[in-house]
Amino acid sequence: METGRLTLRGWPNNDLDALAAINADPKVMRYIMDGSMRDRRQSAEGLQKR
């Protein structure tokens, strides 16, 4: 999805470092699902499920 100021896209596999950092941040994860943080392996598994 794209607007004049923003492009929304899925997470490609080469975004794993960024996704893992976000998933490990308690300040971010407190707003997502049950609030639990995810490690790098769990983040990688999430990318494979999409």
PyRosetta script that sets phi, psi and omega in degrees:
from pyrosetta import init, pose_from_sequence

init()
pose = pose_from_sequence("METGRLTLRGWPNNDLDALAAINADPKVMRYIMDGSMRDRRQSAEGLQKR")
pose.set_psi(1, 139.5)
pose.set_omega(1, -177.1)
pose.set_phi(2, -139.6)
pose.set_psi(2, 137.6)
pose.set_omega(2, 173.9)
pose.set_phi(3, -121.5)
pose.set_psi(3, -175.2)
pose.set_omega(3, 178.5)
pose.set_phi(4, -64.7)
pose.set_psi(4, -25.2)
pose.set_omega(4, -177.1)
pose.set_phi(5, -118.9)
pose.set_psi(5, -9.1)
pose.set_omega(5, -169.1)
pose.set_phi(6, -143.6)
pose.set_psi(6, 141.0)
pose.set_omega(6, 171.9)
pose.set_phi(7, -122.2)
pose.set_psi(7, 122.5)
pose.set_omega(7, 175.6)
pose.set_phi(8, -101.5)
pose.set_psi(8, 131.0)
pose.set_omega(8, -179.8)
pose.set_phi(9, -144.8)
pose.set_psi(9, 166.9)
pose.set_omega(9, 176.2)
pose.set_phi(10, -75.1)
pose.set_psi(10, 179.2)
pose.set_omega(10, 179.5)
pose.set_phi(11, -95.5)
pose.set_psi(11, 107.0)
pose.set_omega(11, 174.1)
pose.set_phi(12, -73.9)
pose.set_psi(12, 161.6)
pose.set_omega(12, -177.1)
pose.set_phi(13, -57.3)
pose.set_psi(13, -31.0)
pose.set_omega(13, -178.4)
pose.set_phi(14, -76.4)
pose.set_psi(14, 1.7)
pose.set_omega(14, 174.4)
pose.set_phi(15, -94.2)
pose.set_psi(15, 9.7)
pose.set_omega(15, -174.7)
pose.set_phi(16, -57.9)
pose.set_psi(16, -42.5)
pose.set_omega(16, -179.3)
pose.set_phi(17, -58.8)
pose.set_psi(17, -47.3)
pose.set_omega(17, -179.7)
pose.set_phi(18, -65.7)
pose.set_psi(18, -44.2)
pose.set_omega(18, -180.0)
pose.set_phi(19, -63.6)
pose.set_psi(19, -42.8)
pose.set_omega(19, 179.4)
pose.set_phi(20, -62.6)
pose.set_psi(20, -38.5)
pose.set_omega(20, 178.1)
pose.set_phi(21, -65.1)
pose.set_psi(21, -41.9)
pose.set_omega(21, 178.1)
pose.set_phi(22, -65.1)
pose.set_psi(22, -45.7)
pose.set_omega(22, -178.3)
pose.set_phi(23, -66.5)
pose.set_psi(23, -20.4)
pose.set_omega(23, 179.9)
pose.set_phi(24, -93.8)
pose.set_psi(24, -0.4)
pose.set_omega(24, -176.8)
pose.set_phi(25, -94.1)
pose.set_psi(25, 112.6)
pose.set_omega(25, -177.8)
pose.set_phi(26, -64.0)
pose.set_psi(26, -26.8)
pose.set_omega(26, 178.7)
pose.set_phi(27, -68.4)
pose.set_psi(27, -29.2)
pose.set_omega(27, 177.1)
pose.set_phi(28, -84.2)
pose.set_psi(28, -48.8)
pose.set_omega(28, -170.6)
pose.set_phi(29, -69.3)
pose.set_psi(29, -17.8)
pose.set_omega(29, 178.4)
pose.set_phi(30, -63.0)
pose.set_psi(30, -17.3)
pose.set_omega(30, 179.1)
pose.set_phi(31, -98.1)
pose.set_psi(31, -2.4)
pose.set_omega(31, -173.4)
pose.set_phi(32, -115.4)
pose.set_psi(32, 126.4)
pose.set_omega(32, 178.9)
pose.set_phi(33, 45.6)
pose.set_psi(33, -122.0)
pose.set_omega(33, -176.3)
pose.set_phi(34, -88.9)
pose.set_psi(34, 3.2)
pose.set_omega(34, 176.8)
pose.set_phi(35, 86.1)
pose.set_psi(35, -2.3)
pose.set_omega(35, -178.9)
pose.set_phi(36, -78.0)
pose.set_psi(36, 144.9)
pose.set_omega(36, 178.9)
pose.set_phi(37, -80.1)
pose.set_psi(37, 159.7)
pose.set_omega(37, 179.6)
pose.set_phi(38, -122.6)
pose.set_psi(38, 141.5)
pose.set_omega(38, 177.3)
pose.set_phi(39, -85.5)
pose.set_psi(39, 179.2)
pose.set_omega(39, -176.3)
pose.set_phi(40, -60.3)
pose.set_psi(40, -40.8)
pose.set_omega(40, 180.0)
pose.set_phi(41, -62.1)
pose.set_psi(41, -44.7)
pose.set_omega(41, 179.7)
pose.set_phi(42, -65.2)
pose.set_psi(42, -37.0)
pose.set_omega(42, 177.4)
pose.set_phi(43, -64.5)
pose.set_psi(43, -43.1)
pose.set_omega(43, 178.6)
pose.set_phi(44, -63.6)
pose.set_psi(44, -40.8)
pose.set_omega(44, 177.4)
pose.set_phi(45, -63.0)
pose.set_psi(45, -37.8)
pose.set_omega(45, 177.4)
pose.set_phi(46, -63.6)
pose.set_psi(46, -37.6)
pose.set_omega(46, 177.7)
pose.set_phi(47, -65.3)
pose.set_psi(47, -36.6)
pose.set_omega(47, -177.8)
pose.set_phi(48, -72.4)
pose.set_psi(48, -24.1)
pose.set_omega(48, -177.3)
pose.set_phi(49, -76.7)
pose.set_psi(49, -19.4)
pose.set_omega(49, -175.4)
pose.set_phi(50, -78.0)
pose.dump_pdb("model.pdb")
